[in-house]
Structure formats: C-alpha cells, structure tokens
Amino acid sequence: MHYKGYEVAPAAQALPSGLFAANLVIHDEASLQERAYVFDALDYFFESDLAIAYAARWARMWIDNRRLPRA
C-alpha cells in the first residue's frame, strides 16, 4: 500500500508458538537513495490479520510523526 510518499508492506510471520509477529517494511519513495526501514516483531497476535492490521496502523503513525516539522 502507498501512504504519503512511502510504500508500506505489513506482514504477519507465523511463529512456532502459534502466535504471529507483526512485521513491517517501509520504502521511502521520495528519497533519492533506495532506502528501506525494516521493523520486525512490533508485537505478537493470535491471528495473522490482526498482526497485519497492527503493522499497517503502526506504519501510518510512524510516517505521520516522521513528517512533522522539526524545531
């Protein structure tokens, strides 16, 4: 999915415990350099769709906070 100039790729990784880790890769499309931010195991969930939704929501918050003007 695209969000404010970033390509966001949320994912759920199945773990041996039966839980799913919420993972995330964010590519900065506006950067002149190929830049990716990788976040593994943001949190753990019993269902894969909850892990993906959480990672997507976390990405939007990270991007919104990153784009705030710095003092």
C-alpha positions in Angstrom: 0.0 0.0 0.0 1.1 3.6 -0.5 0.9 6.2 2.2 2.2 9.8 1.9 5.1 9.0 -0.4 6.0 5.7 1.2 5.4 2.1 0.1 4.2 0.2 3.2 4.4 -3.6 3.4 2.9 -5.0 6.6 3.2 -8.8 7.1 2.5 -11.5 9.7 5.1 -14.1 10.4 3.9 -17.4 11.9 5.9 -18.5 14.9 6.4 -22.0 16.3 4.4 -20.8 19.4 1.3 -20.4 17.3 1.5 -16.6 17.5 2.0 -14.2 14.6 4.7 -11.4 14.7 3.7 -8.1 13.1 6.5 -7.2 10.7 6.8 -4.1 8.5 8.9 -2.8 5.7 8.6 0.9 4.7 10.3 2.1 1.5 10.8 5.9 1.2 9.7 6.6 -2.4 10.7 10.3 -2.2 14.3 9.6 -1.2 17.0 9.8 -4.0 18.6 6.8 -2.3 17.0 3.4 -2.2 16.0 3.5 1.5 14.0 0.9 3.4 13.1 0.8 7.1 12.6 -2.7 8.5 10.7 -3.4 11.7 10.5 -7.0 12.9 8.2 -8.2 15.7 6.4 -5.0 16.5 4.1 -7.1 18.6 2.5 -10.5 18.7 -1.0 -11.7 17.9 -3.1 -14.8 17.9 -4.4 -14.1 14.4 -2.4 -13.1 11.3 -5.0 -10.5 10.1 -4.7 -8.7 13.4 -0.9 -8.6 13.1 -1.1 -7.2 9.6 -3.6 -4.5 10.6 -1.4 -3.5 13.6 1.7 -3.2 11.4 -0.2 -1.1 8.9 -1.6 1.2 11.6 1.9 1.4 13.2 3.4 2.4 9.8 0.9 5.3 9.3 1.7 6.6 12.8 5.5 6.3 12.1 5.2 8.1 8.8 2.9 10.9 10.2 5.3 11.5 13.1 8.4 11.4 10.8 6.8 14.1 8.6 6.3 16.6 11.4 8.4 19.8 11.1 11.4 19.7 13.3 12.2 22.6 15.5 
